[in-house]
């Protein structure tokens, strides 16, 4: 066969070059905001207010990080956030996976009704005020339980995991049942191990959601006893903004002159984003494979 057949034409090379340029532009658009916040967070507060900081700090300073990490309560709220992520992710993924397995059992007569019932909740809800009153009646405000119990079942993730489990050959489940395995045994020893890619992808979604969540903490935790890292850093930022408003007092000026809302906000953004960036590469393969569910038959 002619060797020219294997050679790329000029049009193909131009197409590849344009694709590379477009991908580099997309990468830059996605990465630049974090690089900018990193540069601002390490810049001197007075100088940062002037603007014009893009990729590197103009006057290097760690005052914003010192202000954040010197607080003794930081360790407690970080542990609370980590605990919320662990408990919330494990319970949500387990209950949602079990529900997804139930709606894939073909001989279960109520599976279609259950699927429609949970899909209905994706489009219609009671609203914020009724939900808040429900949490009050259940005595779940100012408690850690409000972080994970309301999110035990996630309809969207149920559909995602269920779609993956439906692609598993039914003969595998039937052979286990013939051997005397119960449905829980089939779920734990067959369904979950074979659905590991999609379950890992769902774990990432749920964990990131719990880590970034702050609105429910502000509403259902008014006492501040169960503050998470995101809410605590927000309160620190509000404190800095209040301090800068009364900086004419000599004592406050001498103590907080190196701080500004701009640098503290950037430092807080870096602190809450860094753990996700560090953990994500370890789950990347599972995430990509799980997101291809139903898209391409392998």
Secondary structure as the mmCIF struct_conf table of DSSP 4:
data_model
#
loop_
_struct_conf.conf_type_id
_struct_conf.id
_struct_conf.beg_label_comp_id
_struct_conf.beg_label_asym_id
_struct_conf.beg_label_seq_id
_struct_conf.end_label_comp_id
_struct_conf.end_label_asym_id
_struct_conf.end_label_seq_id
HELX_RH_3T_P HELX_RH_3T_P1 UNK A 3 UNK A 5
TURN_TY1_P TURN_TY1_P1 UNK A 6 UNK A 6
BEND BEND1 UNK A 7 UNK A 7
HELX_LH_PP_P HELX_LH_PP_P1 UNK A 8 UNK A 9
HELX_RH_AL_P HELX_RH_AL_P1 UNK A 10 UNK A 41
TURN_TY1_P TURN_TY1_P2 UNK A 42 UNK A 42
STRN STRN1 UNK A 43 UNK A 43
HELX_RH_AL_P HELX_RH_AL_P2 UNK A 45 UNK A 48
TURN_TY1_P TURN_TY1_P3 UNK A 49 UNK A 50
BEND BEND2 UNK A 55 UNK A 56
BEND BEND3 UNK A 58 UNK A 59
STRN STRN2 UNK A 60 UNK A 60
HELX_RH_AL_P HELX_RH_AL_P3 UNK A 63 UNK A 69
TURN_TY1_P TURN_TY1_P4 UNK A 70 UNK A 70
TURN_TY1_P TURN_TY1_P5 UNK A 72 UNK A 73
HELX_RH_AL_P HELX_RH_AL_P4 UNK A 74 UNK A 102
TURN_TY1_P TURN_TY1_P6 UNK A 103 UNK A 104
TURN_TY1_P TURN_TY1_P7 UNK A 106 UNK A 107
TURN_TY1_P TURN_TY1_P8 UNK A 109 UNK A 110
HELX_RH_AL_P HELX_RH_AL_P5 UNK A 111 UNK A 123
HELX_RH_AL_P HELX_RH_AL_P6 UNK A 128 UNK A 137
TURN_TY1_P TURN_TY1_P9 UNK A 138 UNK A 139
TURN_TY1_P TURN_TY1_P10 UNK A 141 UNK A 142
BEND BEND4 UNK A 143 UNK A 143
HELX_RH_3T_P HELX_RH_3T_P2 UNK A 144 UNK A 147
TURN_TY1_P TURN_TY1_P11 UNK A 148 UNK A 148
BEND BEND5 UNK A 149 UNK A 149
TURN_TY1_P TURN_TY1_P12 UNK A 150 UNK A 151
BEND BEND6 UNK A 152 UNK A 152
HELX_RH_AL_P HELX_RH_AL_P7 UNK A 155 UNK A 166
TURN_TY1_P TURN_TY1_P13 UNK A 167 UNK A 167
BEND BEND7 UNK A 168 UNK A 168
HELX_RH_AL_P HELX_RH_AL_P8 UNK A 170 UNK A 178
TURN_TY1_P TURN_TY1_P14 UNK A 179 UNK A 180
HELX_RH_AL_P HELX_RH_AL_P9 UNK A 183 UNK A 186
HELX_RH_PI_P HELX_RH_PI_P1 UNK A 187 UNK A 191
HELX_RH_AL_P HELX_RH_AL_P10 UNK A 192 UNK A 194
TURN_TY1_P TURN_TY1_P15 UNK A 195 UNK A 195
HELX_RH_AL_P HELX_RH_AL_P11 UNK A 196 UNK A 212
HELX_RH_AL_P HELX_RH_AL_P12 UNK A 215 UNK A 220
TURN_TY1_P TURN_TY1_P16 UNK A 222 UNK A 223
BEND BEND8 UNK A 224 UNK A 224
TURN_TY1_P TURN_TY1_P17 UNK A 225 UNK A 226
HELX_RH_AL_P HELX_RH_AL_P13 UNK A 229 UNK A 245
TURN_TY1_P TURN_TY1_P18 UNK A 246 UNK A 248
BEND BEND9 UNK A 249 UNK A 249
HELX_RH_AL_P HELX_RH_AL_P14 UNK A 250 UNK A 256
TURN_TY1_P TURN_TY1_P19 UNK A 257 UNK A 258
HELX_RH_AL_P HELX_RH_AL_P15 UNK A 261 UNK A 280
HELX_RH_3T_P HELX_RH_3T_P3 UNK A 281 UNK A 283
HELX_RH_AL_P HELX_RH_AL_P16 UNK A 284 UNK A 291
TURN_TY1_P TURN_TY1_P20 UNK A 292 UNK A 295
#
